[in-house]
Amino acid sequence: MTRILIDLTHTSHTRAHTGIQRVGRALHGALRERSDEVVPICHDPYESTWRLLRRWEQGNLAPPHAKVAGTRGSRWPLPARISGHIRRWLGGRAPTGFRRVPSGDWLIEPEIFSSVVGRALPGLLAGISGPRVALFHDAIALRVPELSPQKTVARYPAYLQELLRFDGVAANSAESQAVLVEYWCWLGIADPPPVIGLPLGIDRPAPAPFGHTTATNAAPVVLCVGSIEGRKNHLALLEACEMLWRRGLRFELQLIGLVHPETGRPALDRLRALQAANRPLRYDGPASEALLSRAYRACTFTVYPSLMEGFGLPVLESLSYGKPCISSAQGALGESTRGGGCLALASVDAPALAEAIAALLSDPERLDYLTTAAQSRTFKTWSTYAGELADWMRTLKRRDP
C-alpha cells in the first residue's frame, strides 16, 4: 500500500484555525479515512531534522471545537525545545521509542512553508520514491504587498521558486493556477512542474443539536467570517454598515475571525469605535467549529468583503448552510459564486457593499430566491478532494533536481 507523508510542521504546532490550518487538518483527516498509510511529519528546528509527529503534536491535527488560539504562530513547549536540542547535540542518537521519518512513496506539502522548512526540503524530497506535490494557495503577498504582512512579502519570491522542486503543484483555484504559471513564465523558468487547478473541498455542516431550530432574532444578523487583515477589506464593510445604520436600517453585524496584528489593526480600531458608539456590532474573535456552526445557522445571510483570495472558503461554507453570501465576483471568489446563492459584486467598496446589504435586508423575495439557490447547490467534500488529488498524483512523473 502506498505510504503518504504529509508535512504539517505548522499545523501540528498551533491551535489557530484559519485557512491554511483548516486545509491541512481537513486534508489529513480525509486521507486517513482513505488509507491507514498516511504519516504526518514535521521539521523540528531544534533538532534540525524531519521526524514523525509526537502525541501532543498529533492532538493539534483535530479541528478545535472549543478554545481557538488567538495567534497563528507556532508553539513549541519548552520541554520539546530542550529535548530537540539534546537530540541534536547527541548527533541524532534517539532515545528508545523515537523514530525518524520513514522513506515514503508519496509526499504532500499543504502548507505555505517557512524558509527553515524550505532549506530542509531537499533532504526530505530525496527520500520519496513517488510523486511529491505541493498545494498552492495564492500569491496575494506579491499582488497586493501594501495589504500584506511585510515578512510574508519578503518571503514569497523564494517560496515560489522553492515550489519548483516538486513534481507537481495543485493550486486551489483556476485563478491561483494562472497566477503561479504566469509568475514562473515571467521568471523565465523553462521547465516548471505541472500545475493543476483543483478547488478545495469543504466540511459538511455540523448536525444541528437535538431540538435545535434556527434562531429568530429581533433584528436580522449579517455574518462575516474571516481573518481581520488588510486584504479582507473589513474597513469597507464597517463603513458600509455605518452608512446603513445612519439610514435607520435595523440589523446586527457579527464578525468572526483572528485579527492580524500588522494589517488588521485599522479595522479593529474602527470596530471598537463603532461598538463604543453603541452600534449593533458583535465581534467574537477566532472561532471554534462549534461557534462557527451556530453562527452560520443563526444568521440571515453572510458577507465576505475580501478583495482577493486564493479560494475563499467562507463563501462556500455559508452556502453549504443554506445562507446566501455577498462577495466579489472577481478571481477565485467569482469561481465560487457562479453556482448560485451569491450576490456577486463587481466592486466591494463601501457603497457597493452597503447597496447589496440593503437589497437583501429590504427585499425578502430576493433573499428567499438566493436562499433557495444556496440550498440547491452541491459541494465537494474533502474525501472527494483527496481522491482527486491522489488520482492526479498518479499521473505525475518524477522530476530530477
LOPABA-199121 format. One line per 4 residues: number of its first residue (from 0); their letters; for each residue x, z, y of C-alpha. Coordinates in steps of 0.02 Angstrom, whole numbers. Example, Ala and Ser with C-alpha at 12.3 -4.5 7.8 and 13.67 -1.06 7.14 Angstrom:
0) as) 615 390 -225 ~ 684 357 -53 .
END
This chain:
0) mtri) 0 0 0 ~ 61 -41 175 ~ 134 108 267 ~ 91 101 451 .
4) lidl) 193 201 577 ~ 107 235 743 ~ 206 306 889 ~ 107 443 976 .
8) thts) 250 526 1068 ~ 150 564 1225 ~ -23 586 1150 ~ 39 715 1025 .
12) htra) 106 822 1167 ~ -41 829 1286 ~ -223 883 1290 ~ -260 760 1429 .
16) htgi) -392 633 1379 ~ -376 488 1499 ~ -374 306 1447 ~ -207 290 1355 .
20) qrvg) -231 454 1261 ~ -407 405 1212 ~ -344 239 1142 ~ -204 323 1045 .
24) ralh) -316 456 969 ~ -457 336 927 ~ -343 204 850 ~ -252 334 746 .
28) galr) -418 401 683 ~ -484 228 641 ~ -325 181 549 ~ -332 342 449 .
32) ersd) -509 302 396 ~ -448 136 326 ~ -288 197 242 ~ -200 356 188 .
36) evvp) -33 274 227 ~ -42 298 416 ~ 104 401 481 ~ 103 465 661 .
40) ichd) 277 488 732 ~ 360 537 895 ~ 527 529 980 ~ 595 704 1004 .
44) pyes) 700 704 1164 ~ 775 874 1123 ~ 833 824 951 ~ 864 646 1011 .
48) twrl) 783 567 859 ~ 624 491 791 ~ 530 607 674 ~ 364 646 592 .
52) lrrw) 238 749 689 ~ 230 934 652 ~ 67 1027 625 ~ 46 1082 806 .
56) eqgn) 77 905 866 ~ -48 833 743 ~ -176 955 816 ~ -163 861 981 .
60) lapp) -223 700 899 ~ -403 759 886 ~ -509 718 1040 ~ -533 878 1140 .
64) hakv) -711 943 1126 ~ -679 1098 1228 ~ -548 1126 1363 ~ -454 972 1426 .
68) agtr) -283 981 1508 ~ -277 966 1697 ~ -120 861 1693 ~ -64 706 1599 .
72) gsrw) 113 770 1573 ~ 188 806 1403 ~ 201 986 1349 ~ 342 1040 1233 .
76) plpa) 334 1227 1197 ~ 496 1324 1216 ~ 518 1353 1028 ~ 503 1165 997 .
80) risg) 635 1130 1130 ~ 753 1261 1062 ~ 735 1204 881 ~ 762 1024 935 .
84) hirr) 924 1069 1022 ~ 982 1168 871 ~ 950 1022 752 ~ 1041 907 871 .
88) wlgg) 1191 1025 879 ~ 1192 1035 689 ~ 1212 848 681 ~ 1041 810 611 .
92) rapt) 1052 932 465 ~ 871 985 449 ~ 801 1147 381 ~ 703 1145 219 .
96) gfrr) 538 1053 235 ~ 590 945 382 ~ 580 758 354 ~ 645 615 457 .
100) vpsg) 539 463 494 ~ 522 359 336 ~ 551 174 337 ~ 388 85 369 .
104) dwli) 307 -80 330 ~ 218 -93 499 ~ 237 -13 670 ~ 104 4 806 .
108) epei) 151 61 981 ~ -11 103 1076 ~ 68 197 1222 ~ 150 147 1386 .
112) fssv) 313 222 1328 ~ 442 308 1437 ~ 618 249 1473 ~ 685 378 1348 .
116) vgra) 574 307 1212 ~ 617 130 1266 ~ 803 162 1241 ~ 769 233 1068 .
120) lpgl) 657 90 1011 ~ 792 -25 937 ~ 836 105 805 ~ 654 128 757 .
124) lagi) 615 -59 755 ~ 762 -92 640 ~ 685 20 505 ~ 521 -77 499 .
128) sgpr) 511 -214 368 ~ 348 -294 427 ~ 263 -332 593 ~ 299 -225 745 .
132) valf) 162 -230 875 ~ 134 -150 1045 ~ -31 -130 1135 ~ -29 -188 1316 .
136) hdai) -147 -103 1437 ~ -112 -178 1609 ~ 17 -219 1741 ~ -78 -136 1882 .
140) alrv) 76 -42 1942 ~ 156 -209 1989 ~ -3 -291 2052 ~ -56 -151 2170 .
144) pels) 101 -45 2192 ~ 32 33 2351 ~ -106 117 2248 ~ 4 166 2100 .
148) pqkt) 123 312 2068 ~ 296 263 2127 ~ 382 320 1967 ~ 267 205 1869 .
152) vary) 301 61 1988 ~ 488 86 1966 ~ 474 97 1776 ~ 362 -54 1744 .
156) payl) 485 -202 1757 ~ 594 -125 1622 ~ 442 -80 1516 ~ 375 -259 1521 .
160) qell) 544 -325 1465 ~ 556 -196 1325 ~ 393 -265 1256 ~ 491 -423 1213 .
164) rfdg) 570 -327 1067 ~ 406 -325 971 ~ 343 -460 852 ~ 177 -469 945 .
168) vaan) 81 -388 1087 ~ -106 -351 1081 ~ -174 -349 1258 ~ -335 -253 1292 .
172) saes) -424 -399 1376 ~ -406 -583 1415 ~ -358 -530 1592 ~ -215 -420 1532 .
176) qavl) -159 -555 1411 ~ -148 -683 1551 ~ -56 -564 1667 ~ 78 -523 1538 .
180) veyw) 105 -705 1486 ~ 118 -758 1668 ~ 242 -621 1707 ~ 356 -670 1564 .
184) cwlg) 341 -852 1616 ~ 391 -803 1793 ~ 544 -714 1722 ~ 590 -874 1630 .
188) iadp) 576 -800 1455 ~ 596 -948 1338 ~ 530 -874 1176 ~ 416 -725 1207 .
192) ppvi) 320 -642 1066 ~ 140 -700 1040 ~ 11 -609 1146 ~ -171 -593 1092 .
196) glpl) -318 -536 1198 ~ -402 -406 1088 ~ -535 -299 1175 ~ -535 -117 1126 .
200) gidr) -667 -26 1028 ~ -768 120 1094 ~ -826 282 1016 ~ -1004 290 955 .
204) papa) -1111 401 1068 ~ -1112 579 1005 ~ -1277 626 923 ~ -1394 719 1039 .
208) pfgh) -1410 904 998 ~ -1561 951 894 ~ -1715 960 1004 ~ -1622 880 1150 .
212) ttat) -1718 774 1273 ~ -1644 678 1419 ~ -1641 792 1569 ~ -1765 762 1708 .
216) naap) -1686 805 1872 ~ -1764 843 2040 ~ -1656 702 2106 ~ -1577 554 2013 .
220) vvlc) -1398 582 1956 ~ -1269 445 1987 ~ -1120 474 1873 ~ -941 413 1896 .
224) vgsi) -816 440 1755 ~ -633 401 1781 ~ -468 472 1840 ~ -465 505 2026 .
228) egrk) -322 396 2086 ~ -293 262 2216 ~ -344 107 2121 ~ -502 187 2054 .
232) nhla) -573 171 2230 ~ -662 338 2241 ~ -641 341 2430 ~ -754 188 2444 .
236) llea) -881 267 2327 ~ -885 429 2427 ~ -907 333 2590 ~ -1047 231 2511 .
240) ceml) -1139 387 2455 ~ -1117 468 2626 ~ -1196 314 2705 ~ -1346 333 2590 .
244) wrrg) -1362 521 2614 ~ -1365 493 2802 ~ -1507 371 2775 ~ -1604 505 2683 .
248) lrfe) -1588 443 2503 ~ -1605 583 2376 ~ -1482 582 2234 ~ -1337 683 2163 .
252) lqli) -1164 608 2137 ~ -1071 680 1987 ~ -885 644 1967 ~ -786 674 1809 .
256) glvh) -600 640 1795 ~ -423 704 1812 ~ -350 697 1988 ~ -184 608 2002 .
260) petg) -76 720 2114 ~ 7 574 2204 ~ -128 443 2231 ~ -288 543 2210 .
264) rpal) -264 671 2348 ~ -355 575 2487 ~ -511 555 2378 ~ -505 738 2326 .
268) drlr) -491 793 2508 ~ -640 684 2556 ~ -738 752 2408 ~ -705 931 2463 .
272) alqa) -756 890 2642 ~ -922 818 2584 ~ -954 970 2475 ~ -918 1082 2624 .
276) anrp) -1049 983 2719 ~ -1174 1027 2581 ~ -1191 851 2514 ~ -1261 844 2335 .
280) lryd) -1093 809 2257 ~ -1030 885 2095 ~ -852 872 2030 ~ -820 931 1852 .
284) gpas) -634 888 1837 ~ -564 818 1674 ~ -697 818 1539 ~ -707 857 1355 .
288) eall) -801 741 1238 ~ -947 863 1238 ~ -959 865 1428 ~ -946 676 1438 .
292) sray) -1087 655 1313 ~ -1201 774 1407 ~ -1162 690 1573 ~ -1198 515 1509 .
296) ract) -1362 570 1432 ~ -1421 660 1589 ~ -1376 531 1722 ~ -1490 396 1791 .
300) ftvy) -1353 264 1797 ~ -1164 257 1823 ~ -1047 177 1948 ~ -867 129 1911 .
304) pslm) -791 76 2078 ~ -616 35 2014 ~ -526 -109 2099 ~ -430 -163 1945 .
308) egfg) -424 -118 1760 ~ -342 -175 1601 ~ -503 -142 1507 ~ -625 -22 1591 .
312) lpvl) -681 95 1453 ~ -809 193 1558 ~ -913 36 1587 ~ -942 7 1403 .
316) esls) -961 193 1368 ~ -1102 202 1495 ~ -1188 52 1418 ~ -1171 125 1243 .
320) ygkp) -1275 273 1303 ~ -1404 150 1370 ~ -1359 186 1552 ~ -1334 40 1674 .
324) ciss) -1168 30 1766 ~ -1122 -34 1939 ~ -949 -111 1927 ~ -837 -250 1989 .
328) aqga) -867 -425 1922 ~ -682 -465 1934 ~ -547 -470 1800 ~ -560 -363 1645 .
332) lges) -709 -269 1716 ~ -802 -433 1731 ~ -770 -464 1546 ~ -861 -302 1505 .
336) trgg) -1008 -334 1621 ~ -1053 -507 1554 ~ -1152 -444 1407 ~ -1288 -369 1516 .
340) gcla) -1339 -198 1579 ~ -1225 -201 1731 ~ -1245 -234 1915 ~ -1084 -331 1939 .
344) lasv) -1017 -344 2117 ~ -905 -474 2197 ~ -833 -334 2305 ~ -826 -146 2277 .
348) dapa) -803 -93 2458 ~ -911 46 2529 ~ -1052 -65 2600 ~ -1068 -162 2436 .
352) laea) -1071 -4 2332 ~ -1199 76 2449 ~ -1313 -76 2435 ~ -1300 -78 2245 .
356) iaal) -1334 109 2226 ~ -1481 98 2345 ~ -1551 -50 2249 ~ -1556 45 2084 .
360) lsdp) -1623 203 2165 ~ -1764 115 2255 ~ -1814 -18 2128 ~ -1875 61 1963 .
364) erld) -1914 -109 1887 ~ -1736 -170 1913 ~ -1666 -8 1842 ~ -1781 -23 1691 .
368) yltt) -1726 -204 1665 ~ -1542 -156 1665 ~ -1576 -5 1554 ~ -1662 -116 1425 .
372) aaqs) -1516 -238 1434 ~ -1391 -97 1407 ~ -1488 -29 1259 ~ -1494 -201 1178 .
376) rtfk) -1305 -227 1179 ~ -1196 -202 1028 ~ -1020 -132 1041 ~ -860 -149 944 .
380) twst) -812 11 853 ~ -636 75 836 ~ -646 37 650 ~ -682 -145 689 .
384) yage) -542 -149 816 ~ -419 -76 690 ~ -470 -209 564 ~ -449 -349 690 .
388) ladw) -279 -283 740 ~ -223 -271 559 ~ -284 -448 520 ~ -185 -516 668 .
392) mrtl) -29 -419 621 ~ -29 -501 451 ~ -7 -671 535 ~ 148 -621 633 .
396) krrd) 325 -673 592 ~ 470 -554 616 ~ 570 -592 772 ~ 757 -566 764 .
400) p) 834 -469 909 .
END
